Amino acid sequence: MPREFSRSLRVAEQLQRELAVLIRDDVKDPRLGMVSISGVEVSRDMAHAKIFVSVLGEGQVAQESLEVLTRAASFLRRELGRRMLLRSVPQLRFIHDRSLEEGARMSALIDTALGKHKPDP
């Protein structure tokens, strides 16, 4: 029996695909760094969407990229309305996703810990 997916999950997946294309092709702000959409959560009533964004770079680059995306949210929402068959397009809220940075930091800590405690041959 096929697995059932809720409508909000299907909408979130389509939003993620469409936003990735729109940001890559249509947002022309030079302050926008290398941005990747790592996840999307849509509320049950389809009124709000949290867009989790990972940015290549730290500090100021990430902050500027989030500001650019926040300012472009109305443009992106309008374009999503043209591309997707939805009664209403959710409000977009961009959130910096630090999971990749934290994963790299944890991996470096593990490598350091294992390197210090290696038995001598």
N, C-alpha and C positions, 0 to 999 in steps of 0.2 A: 504494500500500500504506500503511495507517495506521501512524503512528509508535507504537512501543511505549514505554510508560512503566513504570518499575519500581514495585513496590508501595510502596516507601518514599516515592517522590515523590507518589503518589496520597494516601497517608496524611498526608503533610506538608501537602498542599494542603487536605485536609479538616480537619485540625487547625487550620490557620490560619483558615479560615472559621468553624469552631465556636468557637474561642477568642475571636475578635473579637466575636461575638454574646454570648458568656458574660460577657466583661469589660464590655461596654457595658451589658448588662441586669442582671446578677446581682451584680457586685462593687460593694458600696455604701459602700466606705470613702471618706470625704471627702478623705483625703490623696492619693488616686489622681488624678493629673492627666490631661491629654489624652493618651491612649496609643493607639498604632497598632501593629499587628503587621506588621512589615515582611518577615518571613521565618521559615520553620520548617525545620529540618534534623532528620531522623529517622535514627537509626542503623539499620544493615542488619538487626539482630536485633529492631528495634522496641522496645527496652528503654528508650531515652533519646531525648529530644527537646530540641533547643536552640531556644528561642523568642526571636527577635530583635525587640526592642521599641524603637520610637522614641517619644520623649516631647517634647511641646511644653513648652519651658522648659529651664532649665539648672540645673546644680549640685544644690542641695538638693531641688528639685521632682523632678528625674529620679531622684535617689537614693531619695527617699521612695516614689515610684511603683514602683520596682523592689522595694523592701522589701515593699510591700503585695502585689504580685503573687507574690513568693516565699512570703509567709505564706498566700496564698490558693491556692497550688499544689495542695494536697491536695483542697480543695473543687473546684477546676477539673478536676482529674483524675477525681474521682468523677462530676462532671456529664458529662464527656466519655465516660466509660464507659457512661452511660445513653443518650447520643445516638448513639454510634458503634458499629458492629458490629465490635469488635476482641476478640481473645482476651484480650489484656492491654493496658492503656493505658500508654504510655511515661511515665517519670519526666519531669517538666517542669523545665527550667532556663532562667530568664529572663536575657537578656543585653541590655545597653543598646546599641542600634545607633546609632552616631554618623555614619553615612554621609550623612544629610540635612544635618546641621550642617557636616560637612566639605565637602560640595558647595556649600553657601551661602558658606562661607568662601573656597573656591577661586574661586568666581564673583566675589566681591567683590575678591579679589586681582587677578584678570584685568581686571576693570573699572577698578581703580585703575591698573594698569600701562598699559592702553590709553589711559586718560585723560591720563596724564602724557606720553605719547609721540605725541600727535596732531600732525600737521603743521599749521602755521599757514597759513590761506588767503591 
